[in-house]
């Protein structure tokens, strides 16, 4: 009884995690009943086969081919269809050939054919490229070839068998494909797209919060709040192990027809490139995470000085990722992450200038290890963030995203924000005077409040290159960015 | 033509990579021919079924169930067998129930049964635990249940159908299982065991070479040699992505009967624990690797002083992993890695003492970043190595390895080695005077020459606790280990 309740609870959890699973279960049931009733209860069509073998093939095809996503269903269905066709043709040929050789040699010849074909096809299944795309097709190839060439019938009967097998596989396969495409479709491509966006958001969230956690971790009292925030931060861990999911989704996505915002030949491979960079970043973040609570024994005044550029590095990298995620979500080209990357690089430069200024000269080297490692990891992250936004840009152009979000050569000037604090602004190629980058001050920790660009009511003219950047860490420090845009500053 | 040659080349590569694949292809061919000839050409047994449907099920079972490893074949075979049995029974019951309701309602009732069962079973396939172990069984359950309950026969015919389906699945499945177990078996458990050992060796190799690479990288002239060594070092990258392989192998291994050195209930799960730690270590190594060629701009005399403990940390961690790998390979309990872990910890302590001594006081903080990060990563690695050997120890005791390799409370004293240099020795709980740890000096870089413990001719009495440790980096520095054995030194 307790066991049963547990199963029900597990079922509810699985269903709530992704309600499309429940829909999928219904779809399978419907497809099965439809296809079988087509064969069993049809008023038209002959019901000639004694064992209902045609219906069997059709039912079997539905059960085996109907997968969760459209891509997976198409991949299996096409594999099964084509393999059945090819193997059927070859097996008929083999049968014909063997029948020429006389009654005694025929079975031996057929067995040899089956042996050679099965062994060869089994071996070919080990080829990495075949395994990735045609594994199921090879299986069905062996199956159909063996079944048809070993069957002991006269040629016309075999033709019948081959034809009925092919037609039923087609009926079953096509039903699955149609139902999976037209009834609440689950697109692997869409899932991959969303997974990438959510991974970008997760890492962005960590980086935007990290500075605060690092410098304030010991100041908070309420354990529950801290715990909850920590758990929230550690969501990045899911990114560490997302590789196999991504690979599977990308593998299925390439089978899918154009759908929604995804056109023909959407660059799914490029998603894997971005995902790999995200994983690299997540590994650095994993290392960073272990330093959040490290006691870095550095005099409080030095700490205070380091805090601003330090926080900004992390925050701006996080924002760059957020912008990349928004660009992906809206499927629009964007260069608004450039600003954040430049900001993070300038912060990194400021930090390295600060460190060069001898601020740590009186600190014992050993006490610096944690701090310097953190700085070095953050530098890595700034660098990887740049690569990520580069790869997102490539993705955007390979997928022909629209241009709407791209600011036309933004120029930047100083502007006082409403909150009365000093914003920091970076003059870049000042040709046109009315495009500004304003860094608004706000202490809002909320994950979503940072996406001002995402919010059209606040950011009225994103096309004009006016980008409002909301930051929670700038304490009135004006940082001037040095001239070049793409400069890689971090050679410390 | 060029295409064909490429395929042949790929085939040769795939075959050479693992010749068991060729054997497997032959085994599948043989099983297929055997089973089908049993049905087609049998002198005994009735040949009653018109469409050769029994033979079809048998052939189909062979094609679908015969997998590369014994575990995978057993998992699929048992899943298929049990699912067919259960679904057959339920379907007969459903048929009986439906037939009570009269000719018109019967088909509707049957279709409802099929719909509900298929939808439920499809949903249950999403449960993580079901997906991991019984996914294929659920598929076959749906298939068999639908086939049998939808077939329009009288009860005795259905019994026939159910019986023949079950018996042919059994014949096909049992043939596959027997052939896969008794003809050149491929054990997933053995593969997992070997994979873990090879991963341990790979990381060990990196750590043993790292010190040399780090300090000598710029001194070598021959690009080819350097390249080759680099490639050799970077084999660790395979460890980063081995998770899915390990998970799959462990999943299959638990289906396998006792074989070779692996008894009943061998702790395959613990392999995954060790593997996860190895991956953690590999990620640190990945980070380390990026510092190998970093120019760490530190005066040569300071560098020289740091080199010894630095090298020793890395080398001794590497040796600890090597010992763990040997313990696994021989399937014997061992505590010889303790010595190396203590050595690496003492080296880490020495390094931190050196750093504390103010050796870096005149160096600009920024110039230290690369060095200190490397030190911090190495400290992490020393710590993870300790955890790895702990988990290998747990594995050894869970799997009831033999005791042979365990030295009985090793005590350690100073001993002059043949090469005339000073060995370094660590007195630990000196109760018994004649157990020694000698660190022999040698400049041999060879990967295998480090495993003196592995070589019985050199290490004649491993049971007595005399452990010869071969090192290529100790420059006559005697390091005394501070009293406690398990001390975690690295709080820098």
Interface residues (C-beta under 8 A of the other chain):
Chain A: X10 X11 X14 X15 X18 X21 X22 X24 X25 X26 X28 X29 X30 X32 X33 X36 X37 X40 X41 X49 X50 X51 X52 X53 X55 X56 X59 X60 X63 X64 X107 X111 X114 X115 X116 X118 X119 X120 X122 X123 X124 X126 X127 X128 X139 X142 X143 X146 X147 X150 X151 X152 X161 X241 X243 X244 X283 X284 X286 X287 X352 X355 X356 X358 X360 X361 X363 X364 X365 X366 X368 X369 X370 X372 X373 X375 X376 X377 X492
Chain B: X10 X11 X14 X15 X18 X21 X22 X24 X25 X26 X28 X29 X30 X32 X33 X36 X37 X40 X41 X49 X50 X51 X52 X53 X55 X56 X59 X60 X63 X64 X107 X111 X114 X115 X116 X118 X119 X120 X122 X123 X124 X126 X127 X128 X139 X142 X143 X146 X147 X150 X151 X152 X161 X241 X243 X244 X283 X284 X286 X287 X352 X355 X356 X358 X360 X361 X363 X364 X365 X366 X368 X369 X370 X372 X373 X375 X376 X377 X492
